[in-house]
Amino acid sequence: MSKNLGLAANVERYVTEEITRETKIQKRLREETGRMPKSLMQTTPDQVAFLYMLVRMTSARRILEIGTFTGYSALAMASALPDNGILIACDVSKEWTDIARRYWKEAGVDGRIDLRLAPAQETLAKLLAEGHAGTFDLVFIDADKPGYDHYYEASLKLLKTGGVIAIDNMLWSGAVADPSQQDANTIALHRLNLKIRNDERVDACLLTVADGLMLVRKRF
């Protein structure tokens, strides 16, 4: 599980285990994923609770998730949608998303989730070609880091004016603040942070939630 940067272990346990709201199904999914080799890819409970709140606060009806893994964040966001809402989930792994499907079905939200198993760039291009530009209320990006800039640009096209993008891992365990870190992931994330800071198409703020959550609001 991604760490909450800067929080003492006892405070993190307090936030995630004692205070954060989490259904029994969400907890079982989180715990099952936590036993997997790639468990660090899972979002933290407090961040997932924040995403749930974001869906409610924005009255979102159409959500796009880029990077779904075992479906923990999608489960929470879909639970916050109205009955006629839809979440399009993009991932490339049938193995991981088969786990997600089990929990989505058990929670009764599988009818609100449209899983697209394909490279996300292909799915986003198809959505644009099908005329879905300007139709989404909320986008959550948590996928391959070198692809983030492309996902950001495509998401802005798909988003309504006033819509919100939430981008995970934008602090990358602090590596983005260390000039000696020059790997592809860190460089991609640092460049996108700077790009968003200077992007006059959006309002934005970088939150120190989990591993860094960038919130972007589309101005026009």
VOVO-782002 format. One record per residue: x, z negated, y negated of N, C-alpha, C in turn; residue in one letter; residue number from 1. Coordinates in pm, 1 decimal. Layout:
! residues N
<kolro <X Z Y> <X Z Y> <X Z Y> a NUM>,
...
//
This chain:
! residues 220
<kolro <83.7 0.0 119.7> <0.0 0.0 0.0> <87.3 0.0 -124.8> m 1>,
<kolro <50.3 77.5 -224.0> <124.1 80.4 -349.6> <125.8 -58.6 -411.8> s 2>,
<kolro <239.9 -99.5 -464.4> <250.6 -231.0 -525.4> <199.1 -229.1 -668.3> k 3>,
<kolro <148.5 -343.7 -709.9> <116.0 -363.7 -850.1> <244.2 -403.9 -920.3> n 4>,
<kolro <296.2 -317.3 -1005.2> <425.5 -340.6 -1068.6> <423.3 -466.5 -1154.8> l 5>,
<kolro <524.8 -549.4 -1135.3> <543.0 -664.2 -1222.3> <462.2 -787.0 -1187.2> g 6>,
<kolro <371.2 -778.5 -1090.1> <290.9 -894.0 -1053.1> <362.9 -976.3 -946.9> l 7>,
<kolro <364.3 -1106.6 -965.6> <414.8 -1194.4 -861.8> <325.6 -1181.5 -738.8> a 8>,
<kolro <384.8 -1201.5 -621.0> <311.6 -1179.7 -496.2> <185.7 -1265.6 -488.0> a 9>,
<kolro <193.5 -1390.8 -533.3> <75.8 -1477.8 -525.1> <-34.5 -1433.3 -619.5> n 10>,
<kolro <4.3 -1378.9 -735.9> <-95.1 -1329.1 -830.8> <-160.1 -1201.8 -775.6> v 11>,
<kolro <-78.7 -1115.0 -715.1> <-133.2 -993.3 -656.5> <-232.2 -1026.9 -545.5> e 12>,
<kolro <-198.5 -1124.1 -460.7> <-290.7 -1165.6 -354.6> <-419.2 -1221.4 -414.0> r 13>,
<kolro <-405.3 -1298.7 -520.8> <-523.5 -1356.0 -587.4> <-616.7 -1246.3 -637.1> y 14>,
<kolro <-557.3 -1146.1 -704.8> <-637.1 -1036.6 -760.3> <-702.8 -955.0 -649.6> v 15>,
<kolro <-622.7 -914.5 -551.1> <-673.0 -819.5 -451.3> <-755.7 -884.3 -340.7> t 16>,
<kolro <-719.7 -1008.0 -302.4> <-787.4 -1070.2 -188.7> <-898.7 -1166.0 -227.8> e 17>,
<kolro <-887.6 -1228.7 -346.2> <-986.0 -1330.0 -384.2> <-1086.1 -1283.0 -488.8> e 18>,
<kolro <-1042.8 -1196.0 -580.3> <-1127.7 -1162.3 -695.2> <-1187.5 -1022.5 -686.3> i 19>,
<kolro <-1110.0 -925.1 -640.5> <-1158.2 -786.9 -638.6> <-1273.8 -769.7 -540.9> t 20>,
<kolro <-1380.7 -707.7 -585.9> <-1494.5 -679.7 -498.8> <-1458.7 -568.0 -401.3> r 21>,
<kolro <-1495.1 -589.7 -276.3> <-1465.0 -491.9 -172.3> <-1567.4 -510.6 -59.8> e 22>,
<kolro <-1632.8 -403.3 -19.1> <-1728.1 -414.3 90.5> <-1653.8 -437.2 221.8> t 23>,
<kolro <-1726.7 -480.8 323.8> <-1666.1 -502.4 454.7> <-1612.3 -371.4 512.0> k 24>,
<kolro <-1682.5 -261.4 486.3> <-1637.3 -131.2 535.8> <-1510.0 -88.8 463.8> i 25>,
<kolro <-1506.3 -108.6 333.0> <-1385.2 -76.2 257.2> <-1266.7 -157.5 308.7> q 26>,
<kolro <-1288.4 -285.4 333.8> <-1179.4 -371.5 379.5> <-1128.1 -326.6 516.4> k 27>,
<kolro <-1218.9 -290.7 606.8> <-1175.2 -245.6 738.1> <-1097.2 -115.5 730.1> r 28>,
<kolro <-1139.5 -25.8 643.2> <-1065.3 98.8 624.0> <-927.1 70.0 566.6> l 29>,
<kolro <-921.0 -17.1 468.7> <-791.7 -52.8 408.5> <-699.4 -115.1 512.0> r 30>,
<kolro <-753.2 -202.6 593.9> <-670.5 -269.6 693.8> <-624.0 -173.5 802.6> e 31>,
<kolro <-711.3 -82.9 845.8> <-669.7 16.7 944.4> <-559.3 104.9 887.5> e 32>,
<kolro <-577.4 149.1 763.6> <-476.0 232.9 699.2> <-345.8 155.8 680.2> t 33>,
<kolro <-357.1 26.1 653.5> <-239.1 -56.4 632.9> <-149.6 -68.1 755.2> g 34>,
<kolro <-203.4 -35.0 871.9> <-123.6 -38.8 994.3> <-59.5 96.2 1025.9> r 35>,
<kolro <-85.1 195.6 941.7> <-31.4 329.0 964.7> <108.5 343.1 904.6> m 36>,
<kolro <190.5 434.3 958.7> <325.9 454.6 903.7> <326.4 495.2 756.3> p 37>,
<kolro <224.0 566.3 712.4> <217.0 613.6 573.5> <130.4 523.0 486.1> k 38>,
<kolro <120.6 396.5 521.8> <27.7 306.3 453.8> <54.0 292.1 304.1> s 39>,
<kolro <178.7 314.4 261.1> <209.3 301.6 117.9> <139.4 406.7 33.1> l 40>,
<kolro <85.0 509.4 97.2> <11.7 611.9 22.3> <-126.8 564.2 -21.1> m 41>,
<kolro <-173.1 453.7 35.1> <-306.8 405.2 4.4> <-311.7 338.7 -132.7> q 42>,
<kolro <-418.0 362.7 -205.3> <-437.6 298.0 -334.7> <-468.3 149.4 -315.7> t 43>,
<kolro <-441.0 69.9 -418.8> <-461.9 -74.1 -410.5> <-609.4 -108.9 -433.4> t 44>,
<kolro <-655.2 -222.9 -380.2> <-795.9 -260.6 -397.6> <-839.5 -271.7 -542.9> p 45>,
<kolro <-753.0 -327.9 -629.6> <-792.3 -341.5 -769.8> <-803.6 -205.7 -837.9> d 46>,
<kolro <-716.9 -111.7 -799.5> <-727.7 22.3 -858.1> <-853.1 93.1 -809.4> q 47>,
<kolro <-886.0 75.0 -682.8> <-1007.4 135.8 -629.0> <-1130.6 75.4 -696.5> v 48>,
<kolro <-1128.0 -55.0 -721.8> <-1238.3 -117.8 -794.2> <-1249.1 -61.7 -935.5> a 49>,
<kolro <-1134.0 -33.6 -996.8> <-1133.2 26.9 -1129.9> <-1194.4 167.0 -1125.7> f 50>,
<kolro <-1161.3 245.8 -1022.5> <-1218.5 379.9 -1010.0> <-1369.7 372.6 -991.9> l 51>,
<kolro <-1415.0 277.0 -912.3> <-1560.0 256.0 -895.5> <-1624.2 227.3 -1031.0> y 52>,
<kolro <-1562.9 137.9 -1106.5> <-1615.1 104.5 -1239.1> <-1613.5 226.1 -1331.2> m 53>,
<kolro <-1510.0 308.0 -1320.5> <-1498.7 426.8 -1404.8> <-1612.7 524.5 -1376.9> l 54>,
<kolro <-1648.2 538.9 -1250.1> <-1762.4 625.2 -1214.5> <-1889.1 571.7 -1279.1> v 55>,
<kolro <-1909.5 442.0 -1269.6> <-2028.5 380.1 -1328.3> <-2029.1 392.3 -1481.0> r 56>,
<kolro <-1915.7 365.2 -1542.7> <-1907.9 365.8 -1688.6> <-1929.6 504.4 -1747.2> m 57>,
<kolro <-1884.5 606.4 -1677.3> <-1898.4 743.0 -1727.0> <-2027.1 809.8 -1679.7> t 58>,
<kolro <-2104.8 739.9 -1597.2> <-2227.1 797.6 -1537.4> <-2196.4 930.7 -1469.2> s 59>,
<kolro <-2083.1 934.9 -1401.8> <-2038.3 1058.8 -1337.4> <-2134.8 1101.8 -1227.0> a 60>,
<kolro <-2152.9 1233.4 -1219.5> <-2232.1 1292.2 -1111.3> <-2149.0 1387.9 -1026.3> r 61>,
<kolro <-2043.8 1442.7 -1086.8> <-1956.3 1534.9 -1014.5> <-1811.6 1487.0 -1028.4> r 62>,
<kolro <-1750.3 1457.0 -913.5> <-1614.0 1404.3 -909.7> <-1527.5 1497.3 -826.1> i 63>,
<kolro <-1404.3 1512.5 -868.3> <-1305.1 1587.6 -792.8> <-1190.0 1493.4 -759.2> l 64>,
<kolro <-1157.3 1482.3 -631.2> <-1044.0 1400.6 -588.9> <-938.7 1491.7 -526.8> e 65>,
<kolro <-818.5 1486.4 -581.7> <-707.6 1570.0 -534.2> <-610.2 1478.5 -460.8> i 66>,
<kolro <-617.9 1480.7 -328.6> <-541.1 1390.0 -244.6> <-630.4 1277.8 -195.9> g 67>,
<kolro <-671.8 1282.3 -70.3> <-773.2 1189.4 -19.1> <-718.8 1091.4 83.4> t 68>,
<kolro <-617.1 1129.9 159.5> <-555.3 1045.0 261.4> <-663.6 995.8 359.1> f 69>,
<kolro <-680.6 866.0 377.5> <-781.0 816.4 472.7> <-913.4 780.5 405.9> t 70>,
<kolro <-928.8 819.1 279.9> <-1060.6 813.3 217.8> <-1101.7 684.1 151.6> g 71>,
<kolro <-1007.6 592.2 127.4> <-1041.7 462.1 68.0> <-1096.7 475.9 -73.0> y 72>,
<kolro <-1028.1 551.9 -157.9> <-1075.7 569.3 -295.8> <-1202.2 654.3 -299.4> s 73>,
<kolro <-1209.5 756.9 -215.8> <-1329.7 841.4 -211.5> <-1451.7 760.5 -169.1> a 74>,
<kolro <-1433.1 670.0 -73.9> <-1542.9 583.6 -28.7> <-1598.6 502.6 -144.0> l 75>,
<kolro <-1510.4 444.1 -223.4> <-1555.2 361.3 -335.8> <-1623.4 445.1 -443.1> a 76>,
<kolro <-1561.5 557.3 -479.5> <-1620.0 640.2 -586.1> <-1753.1 701.1 -543.7> m 77>,
<kolro <-1762.2 745.9 -418.6> <-1888.9 802.2 -370.3> <-1998.1 696.9 -368.0> a 78>,
<kolro <-1960.2 571.0 -339.5> <-2057.7 461.6 -339.3> <-2115.1 436.8 -478.4> s 79>,
<kolro <-2038.6 472.9 -580.8> <-2083.2 452.8 -718.8> <-2167.2 567.5 -771.6> a 80>,
<kolro <-2169.2 678.9 -700.2> <-2244.6 796.7 -743.1> <-2394.8 777.9 -721.8> l 81>,
<kolro <-2477.3 845.2 -802.6> <-2620.5 849.5 -771.4> <-2643.6 932.7 -645.5> p 82>,
<kolro <-2764.2 926.7 -591.2> <-2794.0 996.0 -465.7> <-2768.7 1146.2 -473.7> d 83>,
<kolro <-2786.5 1204.1 -592.6> <-2766.0 1348.3 -607.4> <-2625.5 1382.5 -656.2> n 84>,
<kolro <-2535.9 1283.1 -656.3> <-2398.7 1307.9 -698.5> <-2316.7 1370.9 -587.1> g 85>,
<kolro <-2200.4 1425.2 -623.8> <-2112.8 1490.1 -526.6> <-1967.3 1461.6 -561.5> i 86>,
<kolro <-1888.9 1436.4 -459.6> <-1744.7 1420.6 -474.5> <-1677.6 1525.1 -386.9> l 87>,
<kolro <-1602.4 1614.8 -447.7> <-1526.3 1713.8 -372.1> <-1387.3 1656.3 -347.8> i 88>,
<kolro <-1354.6 1637.3 -219.9> <-1229.3 1575.1 -179.7> <-1134.9 1681.2 -124.8> a 89>,
<kolro <-1013.7 1685.3 -179.8> <-914.7 1785.9 -140.3> <-801.0 1720.0 -62.1> c 90>,
<kolro <-775.3 1770.8 57.4> <-661.7 1722.8 134.8> <-621.6 1830.6 234.8> d 91>,
<kolro <-504.5 1811.7 296.9> <-455.9 1910.0 393.9> <-449.5 1852.0 535.0> v 92>,
<kolro <-476.7 1723.6 551.0> <-458.9 1658.7 680.9> <-591.6 1629.8 748.4> s 93>,
<kolro <-616.1 1695.0 860.1> <-734.9 1664.5 941.0> <-720.5 1527.0 1005.3> k 94>,
<kolro <-599.0 1492.0 1046.3> <-575.6 1363.2 1111.0> <-616.0 1247.9 1019.5> e 95>,
<kolro <-568.9 1250.9 895.5> <-600.9 1142.5 802.9> <-747.9 1144.1 763.7> w 96>,
<kolro <-801.3 1261.9 734.3> <-939.5 1267.0 686.0> <-1041.7 1247.4 797.4> t 97>,
<kolro <-1002.0 1261.3 923.2> <-1092.1 1224.1 1032.4> <-1120.1 1074.2 1029.3> d 98>,
<kolro <-1018.8 996.0 991.6> <-1040.4 852.2 972.1> <-1137.3 830.2 857.6> i 99>,
<kolro <-1115.4 902.3 748.4> <-1204.0 890.2 632.2> <-1348.4 919.9 669.0> a 100>,
<kolro <-1370.3 1026.7 743.4> <-1507.0 1068.0 778.7> <-1581.6 957.6 853.9> r 101>,
<kolro <-1511.5 886.9 942.3> <-1575.3 779.7 1019.2> <-1631.7 672.8 926.8> r 102>,
<kolro <-1552.0 633.5 829.0> <-1594.2 526.6 738.6> <-1697.4 576.5 637.7> y 103>,
<kolro <-1683.8 700.2 591.0> <-1783.5 755.5 499.7> <-1920.7 758.4 566.0> w 104>,
<kolro <-1922.2 800.1 692.5> <-2049.0 807.2 765.5> <-2108.1 668.2 785.3> k 105>,
<kolro <-2023.3 573.3 824.1> <-2071.7 437.2 845.1> <-2129.9 378.2 717.3> e 106>,
<kolro <-2067.8 410.7 604.0> <-2114.8 357.9 475.1> <-2234.5 434.6 420.4> a 107>,
<kolro <-2269.1 546.5 483.6> <-2383.8 624.5 438.7> <-2359.4 708.8 315.3> g 108>,
<kolro <-2231.2 739.2 285.9> <-2199.5 819.8 168.0> <-2146.2 957.9 205.4> v 109>,
<kolro <-2142.8 989.5 334.6> <-2086.3 1117.6 377.9> <-2162.3 1235.9 320.2> d 110>,
<kolro <-2289.5 1217.8 289.9> <-2367.9 1325.6 231.0> <-2332.3 1354.5 86.2> g 111>,
<kolro <-2258.1 1264.9 22.6> <-2215.5 1284.6 -115.9> <-2072.9 1338.4 -125.4> r 112>,
<kolro <-2006.1 1354.6 -11.6> <-1865.3 1395.6 -11.7> <-1850.1 1531.8 55.0> i 113>,
<kolro <-1791.3 1623.8 -18.6> <-1763.1 1759.0 30.2> <-1612.3 1768.9 49.5> d 114>,
<kolro <-1566.5 1756.7 175.1> <-1424.0 1758.0 204.8> <-1375.9 1901.4 219.1> l 115>,
<kolro <-1272.2 1937.2 142.8> <-1212.1 2069.8 148.8> <-1070.7 2056.5 208.6> r 116>,
<kolro <-1054.2 2099.5 334.4> <-923.6 2093.3 400.3> <-847.5 2222.7 373.9> l 117>,
<kolro <-762.8 2217.4 273.7> <-683.8 2333.3 231.5> <-585.9 2284.7 126.0> a 118>,
<kolro <-478.5 2358.5 98.5> <-393.0 2321.6 -14.0> <-476.2 2309.5 -141.6> p 119>,
<kolro <-453.5 2203.7 -217.0> <-537.6 2175.6 -334.2> <-535.5 2289.4 -435.5> a 120>,
<kolro <-421.0 2355.1 -453.3> <-415.5 2465.7 -549.1> <-514.1 2575.4 -511.3> q 121>,
<kolro <-529.0 2600.6 -381.5> <-625.6 2701.0 -335.6> <-768.8 2655.9 -363.5> e 122>,
<kolro <-797.1 2530.2 -335.8> <-932.1 2478.0 -359.4> <-968.0 2482.1 -507.4> t 123>,
<kolro <-873.7 2442.9 -593.4> <-899.7 2443.3 -737.7> <-920.2 2585.0 -788.8> l 124>,
<kolro <-838.8 2678.6 -740.9> <-854.6 2818.3 -781.6> <-990.6 2872.2 -738.9> a 125>,
<kolro <-1033.8 2834.4 -619.9> <-1164.0 2879.9 -570.3> <-1277.7 2822.2 -653.5> k 126>,
<kolro <-1267.7 2695.2 -689.0> <-1371.2 2633.6 -772.5> <-1381.7 2704.0 -907.5> l 127>,
<kolro <-1268.3 2737.4 -966.4> <-1269.3 2809.4 -1094.3> <-1327.6 2948.4 -1078.1> l 128>,
<kolro <-1290.7 3016.6 -970.4> <-1341.5 3152.4 -946.2> <-1491.4 3152.6 -922.1> a 129>,
<kolro <-1543.0 3042.9 -867.6> <-1686.2 3032.4 -838.7> <-1767.3 2987.3 -959.8> e 130>,
<kolro <-1701.9 2969.0 -1073.2> <-1773.8 2937.2 -1196.1> <-1797.1 2789.5 -1221.9> g 131>,
<kolro <-1711.7 2702.9 -1165.6> <-1730.8 2559.3 -1182.7> <-1652.0 2501.4 -1299.8> h 132>,
<kolro <-1594.2 2585.9 -1383.4> <-1523.2 2535.5 -1501.5> <-1619.0 2454.9 -1588.8> a 133>,
<kolro <-1571.6 2342.4 -1639.0> <-1651.3 2260.8 -1729.7> <-1767.8 2188.7 -1665.5> g 134>,
<kolro <-1760.8 2163.9 -1534.8> <-1875.9 2102.2 -1466.8> <-1847.2 1963.8 -1410.0> t 135>,
<kolro <-1722.3 1920.7 -1408.1> <-1689.4 1791.6 -1346.8> <-1680.6 1681.4 -1452.8> f 136>,
<kolro <-1723.0 1562.4 -1413.4> <-1720.8 1446.5 -1502.5> <-1592.7 1365.0 -1488.7> d 137>,
<kolro <-1537.2 1364.7 -1368.2> <-1423.5 1276.7 -1339.5> <-1333.8 1341.8 -1235.1> l 138>,
<kolro <-1202.9 1332.0 -1255.2> <-1104.4 1381.4 -1159.3> <-1005.9 1269.8 -1129.5> v 139>,
<kolro <-974.1 1250.3 -1001.3> <-870.7 1155.5 -961.3> <-761.4 1232.7 -889.4> f 140>,
<kolro <-638.6 1224.4 -941.5> <-524.2 1296.8 -884.9> <-429.6 1197.9 -818.4> i 141>,
<kolro <-406.9 1215.9 -688.9> <-314.8 1131.0 -613.5> <-263.3 1211.2 -494.5> d 142>,
<kolro <-176.9 1307.4 -522.1> <-130.0 1400.1 -418.8> <20.4 1422.0 -436.1> a 143>,
<kolro <70.1 1537.3 -392.2> <213.1 1567.0 -403.3> <254.8 1571.6 -550.0> d 144>,
<kolro <360.3 1500.7 -581.5> <398.0 1481.3 -721.6> <445.9 1609.4 -791.0> k 145>,
<kolro <524.7 1695.8 -726.2> <562.8 1820.6 -794.6> <443.9 1909.4 -830.1> p 146>,
<kolro <331.4 1888.1 -764.9> <212.0 1967.2 -794.9> <126.0 1910.1 -905.9> g 147>,
<kolro <164.0 1793.1 -957.4> <79.4 1724.7 -1055.4> <50.6 1808.7 -1179.9> y 148>,
<kolro <148.7 1877.1 -1234.0> <126.0 1954.0 -1356.4> <20.6 2062.0 -1332.9> d 149>,
<kolro <28.7 2129.8 -1219.5> <-71.7 2232.5 -1187.2> <-209.6 2167.9 -1173.2> h 150>,
<kolro <-216.2 2055.1 -1103.7> <-344.9 1988.1 -1085.2> <-402.8 1942.8 -1219.2> y 151>,
<kolro <-316.1 1896.5 -1306.4> <-360.4 1853.1 -1439.1> <-422.5 1968.5 -1516.6> y 152>,
<kolro <-354.8 2080.7 -1520.0> <-405.5 2195.9 -1595.4> <-535.9 2249.1 -1535.9> e 153>,
<kolro <-542.1 2258.7 -1403.9> <-665.3 2306.3 -1340.5> <-779.1 2207.3 -1363.5> a 154>,
<kolro <-747.2 2078.8 -1359.8> <-849.7 1976.3 -1380.4> <-907.1 1982.6 -1521.1> s 155>,
<kolro <-822.7 2007.5 -1620.3> <-873.4 2021.2 -1757.0> <-973.2 2135.9 -1767.8> l 156>,
<kolro <-947.6 2244.5 -1695.4> <-1041.1 2357.8 -1696.8> <-1172.2 2323.1 -1627.3> k 157>,
<kolro <-1164.0 2245.9 -1521.1> <-1283.9 2212.2 -1443.6> <-1364.7 2098.8 -1506.7> l 158>,
<kolro <-1302.9 2024.4 -1595.8> <-1364.2 1905.7 -1654.7> <-1455.7 1940.7 -1771.9> l 159>,
<kolro <-1563.6 1865.3 -1785.3> <-1648.9 1875.4 -1903.5> <-1576.2 1818.6 -2025.5> k 160>,
<kolro <-1617.1 1860.4 -2142.4> <-1570.8 1794.3 -2264.4> <-1613.0 1647.9 -2258.1> t 161>,
<kolro <-1518.9 1557.9 -2282.2> <-1547.6 1415.5 -2270.4> <-1524.0 1360.1 -2130.8> g 162>,
<kolro <-1494.0 1448.8 -2035.4> <-1465.7 1404.8 -1899.4> <-1330.0 1337.2 -1889.6> g 163>,
<kolro <-1307.5 1269.5 -1778.1> <-1189.8 1184.4 -1760.7> <-1109.1 1225.7 -1637.7> v 164>,
<kolro <-977.4 1225.1 -1653.2> <-885.0 1241.1 -1541.1> <-809.4 1109.8 -1523.9> i 165>,
<kolro <-801.6 1060.1 -1400.8> <-719.0 944.8 -1367.3> <-607.9 993.5 -1275.1> a 166>,
<kolro <-483.1 965.6 -1312.0> <-368.0 1017.0 -1237.1> <-285.4 899.6 -1187.3> i 167>,
<kolro <-267.3 891.6 -1055.8> <-199.5 777.4 -994.5> <-48.1 797.0 -989.8> d 168>,
<kolro <23.3 684.3 -973.1> <169.1 681.9 -950.3> <251.6 730.2 -1068.8> n 169>,
<kolro <200.3 715.3 -1189.0> <270.5 770.0 -1304.3> <385.9 682.0 -1353.5> m 170>,
<kolro <405.6 567.4 -1290.0> <525.6 487.3 -1316.9> <625.5 497.1 -1202.4> l 171>,
<kolro <578.7 536.3 -1085.9> <664.9 567.5 -970.8> <765.5 455.1 -944.9> w 172>,
<kolro <710.6 333.8 -930.0> <792.1 214.0 -904.7> <898.2 192.4 -1012.6> s 173>,
<kolro <872.1 240.5 -1132.6> <963.9 223.8 -1244.4> <1069.2 331.7 -1256.3> g 174>,
<kolro <1073.9 423.4 -1160.3> <1179.4 526.0 -1161.0> <1171.6 616.4 -1283.3> a 175>,
<kolro <1051.0 640.5 -1336.5> <1038.2 729.6 -1452.4> <1107.6 673.3 -1576.2> v 176>,
<kolro <1134.0 542.8 -1576.6> <1203.2 480.3 -1690.3> <1352.9 466.9 -1667.2> a 177>,
<kolro <1402.1 523.0 -1558.0> <1543.3 514.1 -1523.6> <1605.8 653.1 -1528.3> d 178>,
<kolro <1684.7 683.9 -1631.7> <1743.0 817.5 -1645.5> <1830.6 860.2 -1527.7> p 179>,
<kolro <1877.9 765.2 -1449.8> <1962.9 802.3 -1335.6> <1882.0 858.2 -1219.2> s 180>,
<kolro <1751.0 840.4 -1221.8> <1665.6 890.0 -1114.3> <1628.7 1035.8 -1143.1> q 181>,
<kolro <1686.7 1127.9 -1066.0> <1669.0 1269.8 -1093.9> <1613.4 1347.0 -974.6> q 182>,
<kolro <1542.2 1278.1 -886.4> <1477.8 1348.2 -774.3> <1356.2 1424.7 -825.2> d 183>,
<kolro <1306.4 1517.5 -744.3> <1198.9 1608.1 -787.0> <1071.2 1533.7 -824.3> a 184>,
<kolro <1036.3 1429.4 -747.9> <913.6 1355.7 -776.8> <921.6 1285.5 -911.3> n 185>,
<kolro <1032.0 1215.2 -933.7> <1047.9 1140.3 -1058.7> <1050.2 1233.9 -1179.3> t 186>,
<kolro <1122.7 1343.3 -1168.4> <1129.7 1439.7 -1278.4> <991.2 1495.1 -1310.3> i 187>,
<kolro <914.8 1530.3 -1206.7> <780.5 1586.9 -1227.6> <688.9 1487.8 -1298.4> a 188>,
<kolro <693.9 1362.6 -1256.9> <607.0 1261.6 -1316.1> <648.3 1229.8 -1459.7> l 189>,
<kolro <778.6 1216.8 -1484.6> <826.2 1188.5 -1620.7> <788.4 1301.9 -1715.5> h 190>,
<kolro <807.9 1425.4 -1672.9> <772.9 1539.3 -1758.3> <622.7 1543.6 -1787.8> r 191>,
<kolro <540.5 1509.9 -1688.2> <396.8 1510.7 -1712.5> <356.6 1397.8 -1806.4> l 192>,
<kolro <418.9 1280.5 -1792.7> <391.5 1171.8 -1887.6> <417.1 1217.2 -2031.6> n 193>,
<kolro <531.3 1282.8 -2052.7> <564.9 1330.1 -2186.8> <469.5 1440.2 -2232.4> l 194>,
<kolro <434.0 1528.0 -2141.6> <342.6 1637.3 -2175.4> <206.8 1583.0 -2219.6> k 195>,
<kolro <156.8 1486.6 -2145.2> <26.0 1429.1 -2179.5> <33.7 1353.8 -2312.0> i 196>,
<kolro <144.4 1282.9 -2333.9> <161.6 1211.3 -2461.7> <146.7 1306.6 -2579.7> r 197>,
<kolro <196.9 1428.8 -2566.5> <196.9 1525.1 -2676.8> <82.2 1624.8 -2670.9> n 198>,
<kolro <-8.6 1610.2 -2576.4> <-114.3 1708.7 -2554.7> <-232.2 1681.4 -2648.2> d 199>,
<kolro <-253.1 1768.3 -2745.3> <-359.5 1748.0 -2843.1> <-497.8 1782.3 -2788.7> e 200>,
<kolro <-503.8 1831.5 -2665.1> <-634.1 1859.8 -2602.9> <-700.7 1733.0 -2550.4> r 201>,
<kolro <-623.7 1623.1 -2545.9> <-673.7 1503.4 -2478.3> <-643.6 1376.0 -2556.0> v 202>,
<kolro <-718.4 1270.6 -2522.5> <-681.2 1133.5 -2554.8> <-626.5 1074.0 -2425.8> d 203>,
<kolro <-528.2 986.6 -2435.5> <-466.8 936.3 -2312.9> <-406.1 799.1 -2331.1> a 204>,
<kolro <-397.6 724.5 -2221.2> <-323.5 598.8 -2219.0> <-271.3 576.3 -2077.5> c 205>,
<kolro <-152.8 519.6 -2068.2> <-90.4 489.7 -1940.2> <-107.8 340.9 -1912.2> l 206>,
<kolro <-180.9 309.9 -1806.9> <-209.1 171.8 -1770.3> <-109.9 124.0 -1663.9> l 207>,
<kolro <-71.5 -1.8 -1672.8> <17.6 -59.3 -1572.9> <-64.1 -119.7 -1458.4> t 208>,
<kolro <-158.2 -41.8 -1409.3> <-238.4 -77.4 -1292.6> <-171.7 -17.6 -1169.8> v 209>,
<kolro <-153.2 -99.8 -1065.3> <-88.9 -53.7 -942.4> <46.4 10.2 -977.0> a 210>,
<kolro <64.5 138.2 -942.0> <192.2 207.0 -965.8> <187.0 292.7 -1092.0> d 211>,
<kolro <98.8 257.7 -1183.2> <84.3 332.5 -1307.9> <-30.0 430.0 -1299.8> g 212>,
<kolro <-135.1 408.7 -1378.7> <-252.7 495.0 -1378.4> <-269.8 555.3 -1517.3> l 213>,
<kolro <-252.4 685.6 -1526.3> <-272.5 757.3 -1652.3> <-419.1 795.8 -1665.6> m 214>,
<kolro <-478.0 755.0 -1777.5> <-617.2 792.9 -1806.3> <-616.5 897.5 -1917.1> l 215>,
<kolro <-687.5 1006.3 -1893.1> <-692.1 1118.8 -1985.7> <-837.9 1153.2 -2012.3> v 216>,
<kolro <-874.2 1166.2 -2139.7> <-1008.9 1211.0 -2177.8> <-998.5 1346.8 -2245.0> r 217>,
<kolro <-1072.3 1443.7 -2196.7> <-1070.2 1579.1 -2251.0> <-1143.9 1583.8 -2383.9> k 218>,
<kolro <-1076.0 1626.1 -2487.8> <-1137.4 1632.0 -2620.9> <-1226.4 1754.6 -2637.9> r 219>,
<kolro <-1179.7 1868.8 -2589.1> <-1257.7 1993.3 -2607.7> <-1219.6 2091.7 -2499.5> f 220>,
//
